[in-house]
Amino acid sequence: MQHDIVIIGGGAGGLELAARLGRKFGAREGRRRVLLIDRSIFHLWKPSLHEVAAGSLDSHQEGLSYPILARRNHFSFAFGDLTGLDPAAKTLTLGAIRNDDGEVLVEPRTLAFNTLVLAIGSGSNLFGTPGAAEHAHLLEDVADAEAFNRRLTSAFLTTAYSDGRTLNIAIVGAGATGVELSTELIEGHDELSAGLTQEQRFDLGVTLVEAAPRILGGLPERVSTKAAHALEAKGVRLLTDAKVNAVHAHRLDTSQGEIPADLIVWAAGVKASEQNRDLGLETGRLNQFVVDDHLRASAPGIYAMGDCAEAPGPDGRPVPARAQAAAQQAAYLARALSDPSRDPGPYVYHDKGSLVSLGGDRGVGSLMGNLGGPNFLIEGLVAKWAYMALHLDHHRAILGVRRTAILALSRLLHRRVSGRLKLH
């Protein structure tokens, strides 16, 4: 089977690229020329995974079906997982699809392509920490988030009827995911407690462990300070300058002592899959595909974007693994691939700032640009609205303005009726 443009990975960048190209080519040409492949049948914005993990977001309600998105945006979709690549022959291999019992539903397939875009994302960097893979929960995809939520729900129930009356959760890594997860856990517990009898109420202890001197190390120090104060006000314990030496079933061994934990979440570091080194392309220290300033990988006709790409940044360092970078790269590649005869020039990453949700009507972040200086601090409800706007803007890129507005309204009304916390 031959395809013109094949995109592997339907994350924020890959899906936006497929939608842009499909709409550009139109209903007649788009479905024939553009093929998106993903290992999941539905799409969820990755920055929302911490909400799924905490139970404040229903993945089945939030998720968008790839086949439906393909129909509306004029591209084709195939379910599969990349297992092999021959850059010289321009062919790729998709692994067998199995059901929950291990039975093969679809045999391995080989596809040919003219142009390939790798947008397969990345995972967590465990830094070789003993016990991390065995005892810590990761939040790399929807399945991870749902698995943690099931454990969390069971832990809530067990603790409510136990003698200890305290549930301890440790989160390793105080980047955006760790910070946002801690606030969602605190607020979810508060909502749950309000509906329990006095005899069933229990305490929740959340400890955020960070090896760096401060939380949110990639953001300006003023943002970090504001966020730290907000977390401490909510009751989150912050432990900075604490390197995790080992992870055990019910505790962390750190450079600052032991931390008891009934549940452990690893939200530190970013590293691409080890499999990337076996695909015949040049990879970097973190297993990312090395690309030039046109996002071209080391073999002709192959591009890489998003978290799986090591792209040159304006300051000499690689472009950071952020959703805004993936969206910018999707827009760039859409221009480049829709008309190969025209050179769009080199890709240049523009940092538009960072925003962090602190639960409820609170947020904090910095906007890059001319508004109030080169690094304008926003916080509170304004920052929360700006954070929500980022999510809606992603949906606008794949659904359009009208459908995004309807979707946002329906979800708001659903939360008003069902409540913030999902325990089913």
C-alpha positions as CSV (number, residue, x, y, z in Angstrom):
1,M,0.0,0.0,0.0
2,Q,1.5,3.3,-1.1
3,H,0.7,6.7,0.6
4,D,1.9,10.1,-0.3
5,I,2.3,11.6,3.3
6,V,2.2,9.3,6.3
7,I,2.1,10.8,9.8
8,I,3.0,8.5,12.7
9,G,1.5,9.7,16.0
10,G,-1.8,11.6,16.6
11,G,-0.7,13.8,19.5
12,A,-1.1,17.5,19.5
13,G,1.3,18.1,16.7
14,G,0.7,15.1,14.5
15,L,-3.1,15.5,14.6
16,E,-2.9,19.2,13.9
17,L,-0.6,18.5,10.9
18,A,-2.9,15.9,9.5
19,A,-5.9,18.2,9.9
20,R,-4.2,21.2,8.3
21,L,-2.9,19.1,5.3
22,G,-6.3,17.4,4.8
23,R,-8.2,20.7,4.7
24,K,-5.5,22.2,2.4
25,F,-5.8,19.3,-0.1
26,G,-9.6,19.2,0.2
27,A,-12.2,16.4,0.3
28,R,-11.1,14.8,-2.9
29,E,-7.3,14.8,-2.5
30,G,-6.9,14.8,1.2
31,R,-8.1,11.3,2.1
32,R,-6.0,9.8,-0.7
33,R,-2.8,11.7,0.1
34,V,-2.6,12.0,3.9
35,L,-2.6,9.1,6.3
36,L,-2.5,9.4,10.1
37,I,-1.5,6.4,12.2
38,D,-1.8,6.1,15.9
39,R,-1.8,3.2,18.5
40,S,-5.0,4.6,20.1
41,I,-8.5,4.9,18.5
42,F,-9.2,8.3,20.1
43,H,-7.3,11.5,20.8
44,L,-6.8,13.3,24.1
45,W,-4.7,16.4,24.6
46,K,-1.7,15.2,26.5
47,P,-1.5,18.2,29.0
48,S,-4.9,16.9,30.3
49,L,-3.6,13.5,31.4
50,H,-3.1,14.7,35.0
51,E,-6.8,15.5,35.2
52,V,-7.7,12.0,34.0
53,A,-5.3,10.6,36.7
54,A,-6.9,12.7,39.4
55,G,-10.4,11.8,38.4
56,S,-11.4,15.4,37.4
57,L,-11.7,14.6,33.7
58,D,-13.5,11.7,32.0
59,S,-11.2,10.5,29.2
60,H,-14.1,8.9,27.3
61,Q,-16.1,12.2,27.3
62,E,-13.0,14.3,26.5
63,G,-11.5,12.0,23.9
64,L,-12.2,12.6,20.2
65,S,-12.4,9.7,17.8
66,Y,-9.7,9.7,15.1
67,P,-11.9,8.3,12.3
68,I,-14.5,11.0,12.9
69,L,-11.7,13.7,13.0
70,A,-10.3,12.2,9.8
71,R,-13.7,12.4,8.0
72,R,-14.2,16.0,9.0
73,N,-10.7,17.2,8.1
74,H,-10.3,15.1,4.9
75,F,-7.5,12.8,5.9
76,S,-7.3,9.0,6.4
77,F,-6.7,7.2,9.6
78,A,-5.2,3.7,10.4
79,F,-4.9,2.0,13.8
80,G,-1.4,0.7,14.4
81,D,1.9,0.9,16.3
82,L,5.2,1.6,14.5
83,T,7.6,-1.4,15.0
84,G,10.1,-1.0,12.1
85,L,11.3,1.5,9.4
86,D,13.4,1.1,6.3
87,P,14.4,4.7,5.3
88,A,16.1,3.6,2.1
89,A,13.2,1.6,0.8
90,K,10.7,4.1,2.2
91,T,8.6,1.5,4.0
92,L,7.4,1.1,7.5
93,T,6.1,-1.8,9.6
94,L,3.1,-1.8,11.9
95,G,2.9,-4.4,14.6
96,A,0.1,-6.9,15.1
97,I,-3.1,-5.7,16.8
98,R,-4.2,-7.9,19.7
99,N,-7.2,-8.0,22.0
100,D,-7.0,-8.0,25.8
101,D,-6.6,-11.8,25.7
102,G,-3.6,-11.6,23.4
103,E,-5.4,-12.9,20.3
104,V,-4.1,-11.4,17.1
105,L,-6.9,-9.3,15.4
106,V,-4.8,-7.8,12.7
107,E,-1.5,-9.2,11.4
108,P,1.6,-7.0,11.0
109,R,1.5,-4.7,8.0
110,T,4.0,-3.0,5.7
111,L,3.3,0.4,4.2
112,A,5.1,2.4,1.6
113,F,5.4,6.2,1.7
114,N,6.7,9.1,-0.2
115,T,7.0,11.4,2.8
116,L,7.0,10.3,6.4
117,V,6.5,12.5,9.5
118,L,7.4,11.0,12.8
119,A,5.4,12.5,15.7
120,I,5.5,9.7,18.1
121,G,6.2,11.7,21.2
122,S,8.3,10.8,24.2
123,G,8.1,9.2,27.6
124,S,9.4,9.7,31.1
125,N,13.1,9.7,32.0
126,L,13.6,7.4,35.0
127,F,17.4,8.3,35.1
128,G,18.2,4.7,36.0
129,T,16.6,5.1,39.4
130,P,16.2,1.6,41.1
131,G,12.6,0.5,41.6
132,A,11.1,3.4,39.6
133,A,9.8,1.2,36.7
134,E,8.3,-1.3,39.2
135,H,6.7,0.9,41.8
136,A,6.0,4.3,40.3
137,H,3.0,5.2,38.1
138,L,3.8,7.0,34.9
139,L,1.5,9.4,33.0
140,E,2.6,8.9,29.4
141,D,-0.7,8.1,27.9
142,V,-4.4,7.7,28.6
143,A,-4.0,4.1,29.7
144,D,-1.4,5.2,32.3
145,A,-3.6,7.9,33.6
146,E,-6.7,5.6,33.9
147,A,-4.6,2.9,35.6
148,F,-3.5,5.4,38.3
149,N,-7.0,6.7,38.7
150,R,-8.3,3.2,39.4
151,R,-5.6,2.8,42.1
152,L,-6.4,6.2,43.5
153,T,-10.2,5.4,43.7
154,S,-9.4,2.1,45.5
155,A,-7.0,3.9,47.8
156,F,-9.7,6.5,48.7
157,L,-12.2,3.8,49.6
158,T,-9.6,1.7,51.6
159,T,-8.4,4.8,53.6
160,A,-12.0,5.9,54.3
161,Y,-12.6,2.6,56.1
162,S,-9.2,2.1,57.7
163,D,-7.8,3.0,61.1
164,G,-4.9,5.1,59.7
165,R,-7.2,7.7,58.1
166,T,-4.3,9.2,56.1
167,L,-3.4,8.6,52.4
168,N,0.1,9.6,51.4
169,I,0.9,10.4,47.7
170,A,4.4,11.3,46.5
171,I,5.0,12.9,43.1
172,V,8.5,12.9,41.7
173,G,9.1,15.9,39.5
174,A,7.8,19.4,40.1
175,G,7.4,20.5,36.5
176,A,4.0,21.4,35.1
177,T,2.6,17.9,35.3
178,G,3.7,17.3,38.9
179,V,2.4,20.7,40.0
180,E,-0.9,20.5,38.3
181,L,-1.5,16.9,39.4
182,S,-0.9,17.8,43.1
183,T,-3.5,20.6,43.0
184,E,-6.0,18.3,41.2
185,L,-5.5,15.7,43.9
186,I,-6.0,18.1,46.7
187,E,-9.2,19.6,45.3
188,G,-10.6,16.2,44.4
189,H,-10.1,15.0,47.9
190,D,-11.7,18.2,49.3
191,E,-14.8,17.6,47.1
192,L,-15.0,13.9,48.1
193,S,-14.6,14.7,51.8
194,A,-17.6,17.1,51.7
195,G,-19.8,14.2,50.8
196,L,-18.6,11.7,53.4
197,T,-19.6,11.2,57.0
198,Q,-17.3,12.4,59.7
199,E,-16.3,8.8,60.4
200,Q,-15.3,8.2,56.8
201,R,-13.3,11.4,56.3
202,F,-9.5,11.0,56.0
203,D,-6.4,13.2,55.5
204,L,-4.5,13.4,52.2
205,G,-0.8,14.1,52.3
206,V,0.8,15.1,48.9
207,T,4.5,15.5,48.7
208,L,6.1,17.0,45.6
209,V,9.8,16.0,45.2
210,E,12.1,17.9,43.0
211,A,15.8,17.5,42.5
212,A,16.4,21.1,41.4
213,P,16.5,24.0,43.8
214,R,13.0,25.2,42.9
215,I,9.8,23.9,41.3
216,L,8.9,24.8,37.7
217,G,12.6,25.1,36.9
218,G,11.9,25.8,33.2
219,L,9.7,28.9,34.0
220,P,10.8,32.3,35.3
221,E,11.6,32.4,39.0
222,R,8.7,34.8,39.8
223,V,6.3,32.2,38.4
224,S,7.9,29.4,40.4
225,T,7.7,31.5,43.6
226,K,4.0,32.3,43.1
227,A,3.2,28.6,42.3
228,A,5.1,27.4,45.4
229,H,3.2,29.8,47.7
230,A,-0.1,28.6,46.2
231,L,0.8,24.9,46.6
232,E,1.8,25.3,50.2
233,A,-1.4,27.2,50.9
234,K,-3.3,24.1,49.7
235,G,-1.3,21.9,52.0
236,V,1.1,20.4,49.4
237,R,4.5,19.6,50.9
238,L,7.4,20.8,48.7
239,L,10.7,19.1,48.9
240,T,13.4,20.7,46.6
241,D,17.1,19.8,46.2
242,A,16.0,16.2,46.9
243,K,17.4,13.6,44.5
244,V,15.4,10.3,44.5
245,N,17.9,7.4,45.0
246,A,15.4,4.6,45.0
247,V,11.7,3.9,44.7
248,H,10.1,1.2,46.9
249,A,6.5,-0.1,47.1
250,H,5.6,2.3,49.9
251,R,8.4,4.9,50.2
252,L,10.9,7.0,48.4
253,D,14.6,7.1,49.4
254,T,15.9,10.6,48.7
255,S,19.0,12.6,49.5
256,Q,16.9,14.3,52.2
257,G,15.6,11.1,53.8
258,E,12.7,8.7,53.4
259,I,9.3,9.7,52.3
260,P,6.4,7.3,53.1
261,A,3.9,7.0,50.2
262,D,0.9,4.7,49.5
263,L,1.0,5.9,45.9
264,I,3.9,7.2,43.8
265,V,3.8,9.1,40.5
266,W,6.9,9.7,38.4
267,A,6.5,13.0,36.5
268,A,10.2,13.9,36.1
269,G,12.2,14.1,32.9
270,V,11.6,13.5,29.3
271,K,13.1,10.8,27.2
272,A,12.1,9.3,23.8
273,S,11.7,5.5,23.3
274,E,14.8,3.3,23.0
275,Q,13.2,1.8,19.9
276,N,14.0,5.0,18.0
277,R,17.6,4.0,17.9
278,D,16.7,0.9,15.8
279,L,14.8,2.8,13.0
280,G,17.9,3.7,10.9
281,L,17.9,7.4,11.7
282,E,20.3,9.6,13.7
283,T,19.2,10.0,17.3
284,G,20.5,12.2,20.1
285,R,21.2,11.6,23.8
286,L,17.6,11.4,24.7
287,N,16.7,9.0,21.8
288,Q,15.1,11.9,19.9
289,F,15.5,12.0,16.1
290,V,18.1,14.6,15.2
291,V,16.6,17.1,12.6
292,D,17.9,20.2,10.8
293,D,16.3,23.6,10.8
294,H,13.7,22.4,8.2
295,L,12.7,19.5,10.6
296,R,14.3,17.0,8.2
297,A,15.7,13.8,9.7
298,S,18.9,12.1,8.6
299,A,17.2,10.2,5.6
300,P,15.5,11.9,2.6
301,G,11.8,12.3,2.7
302,I,11.6,11.8,6.5
303,Y,10.7,14.5,9.0
304,A,10.3,14.5,12.8
305,M,8.4,16.9,15.0
306,G,7.2,17.4,18.6
307,D,8.7,15.6,21.6
308,C,10.4,12.9,19.5
309,A,12.5,15.5,17.6
310,E,15.8,17.1,18.6
311,A,15.3,20.4,16.7
312,P,17.8,23.3,16.9
313,G,16.5,26.2,19.0
314,P,17.2,29.9,18.7
315,D,19.6,29.8,21.7
316,G,21.6,26.8,20.5
317,R,19.7,24.4,22.7
318,P,17.1,21.9,21.4
319,V,13.5,23.1,21.1
320,P,11.8,22.3,24.4
321,A,9.3,19.4,24.6
322,R,6.1,21.6,24.8
323,A,2.7,21.5,23.2
324,Q,3.2,25.0,21.8
325,A,6.4,23.8,20.0
326,A,4.5,20.8,18.5
327,A,1.7,23.2,17.3
328,Q,4.2,25.6,15.7
329,Q,6.0,22.7,14.0
330,A,2.7,21.4,12.7
331,A,1.9,24.8,11.1
332,Y,5.4,24.9,9.6
333,L,5.3,21.4,8.1
334,A,1.8,22.0,6.7
335,R,3.2,24.9,4.7
336,A,6.3,22.9,3.6
337,L,4.5,19.7,2.6
338,S,1.5,21.2,1.0
339,D,3.7,22.9,-1.6
340,P,7.2,21.2,-1.8
341,S,8.2,23.6,-4.6
342,R,8.3,26.5,-2.2
343,D,10.9,26.7,0.5
344,P,9.2,28.0,3.7
345,G,12.6,28.9,5.1
346,P,14.0,27.5,8.4
347,Y,11.8,26.6,11.3
348,V,12.2,29.1,14.2
349,Y,10.7,28.3,17.6
350,H,8.9,31.2,19.3
351,D,8.4,30.9,23.0
352,K,5.0,32.4,23.8
353,G,5.3,31.8,27.5
354,S,4.1,29.2,29.9
355,L,1.0,28.7,32.0
356,V,0.3,26.4,34.9
357,S,-3.1,25.6,36.3
358,L,-3.3,25.7,40.1
359,G,-6.9,24.3,40.4
360,G,-10.2,26.1,40.8
361,D,-10.0,29.6,39.4
362,R,-6.3,30.0,39.9
363,G,-3.4,29.8,37.6
364,V,0.0,31.4,37.1
365,G,2.3,32.0,34.1
366,S,4.3,34.3,32.0
367,L,3.6,35.6,28.5
368,M,6.5,36.3,26.2
369,G,6.2,39.4,24.0
370,N,5.7,43.1,24.2
371,L,2.8,43.1,26.7
372,G,4.2,44.6,29.9
373,G,7.7,43.7,28.9
374,P,9.5,40.7,27.5
375,N,8.3,38.4,30.3
376,F,4.8,39.5,31.6
377,L,3.6,37.8,34.7
378,I,-0.1,36.9,34.9
379,E,-1.9,35.0,37.7
380,G,-5.3,34.2,39.2
381,L,-8.4,34.0,37.2
382,V,-6.8,35.7,34.1
383,A,-4.1,33.0,34.0
384,K,-6.7,30.3,34.5
385,W,-8.7,31.6,31.5
386,A,-5.5,31.8,29.4
387,Y,-4.7,28.2,30.3
388,M,-8.2,27.1,29.3
389,A,-7.8,29.1,26.0
390,L,-4.7,27.0,25.1
391,H,-6.8,23.8,25.3
392,L,-9.6,25.4,23.3
393,D,-7.2,26.6,20.7
394,H,-6.0,23.1,20.1
395,H,-9.6,21.9,19.6
396,R,-10.2,24.8,17.3
397,A,-7.4,23.7,15.1
398,I,-9.0,20.2,14.6
399,L,-12.7,20.9,15.1
400,G,-13.2,24.5,14.0
401,V,-14.7,27.4,15.9
402,R,-18.3,26.4,16.0
403,R,-17.8,22.8,17.1
404,T,-15.2,23.9,19.7
405,A,-17.7,26.4,21.2
406,I,-20.4,23.7,21.4
407,L,-18.0,21.2,22.9
408,A,-16.8,23.7,25.5
409,L,-20.4,24.5,26.5
410,S,-21.5,20.9,26.7
411,R,-18.5,20.0,29.0
412,L,-19.2,23.0,31.2
413,L,-22.8,22.0,31.7
414,H,-21.9,18.3,32.2
415,R,-19.4,19.3,35.0
416,R,-22.1,21.4,36.6
417,V,-24.4,18.4,36.8
418,S,-22.0,15.5,37.5
419,G,-19.5,17.4,39.7
420,R,-15.7,17.8,39.6
421,L,-14.6,14.3,40.8
422,K,-15.2,11.1,38.8
423,L,-15.2,7.9,41.0
424,H,-16.6,5.6,38.3
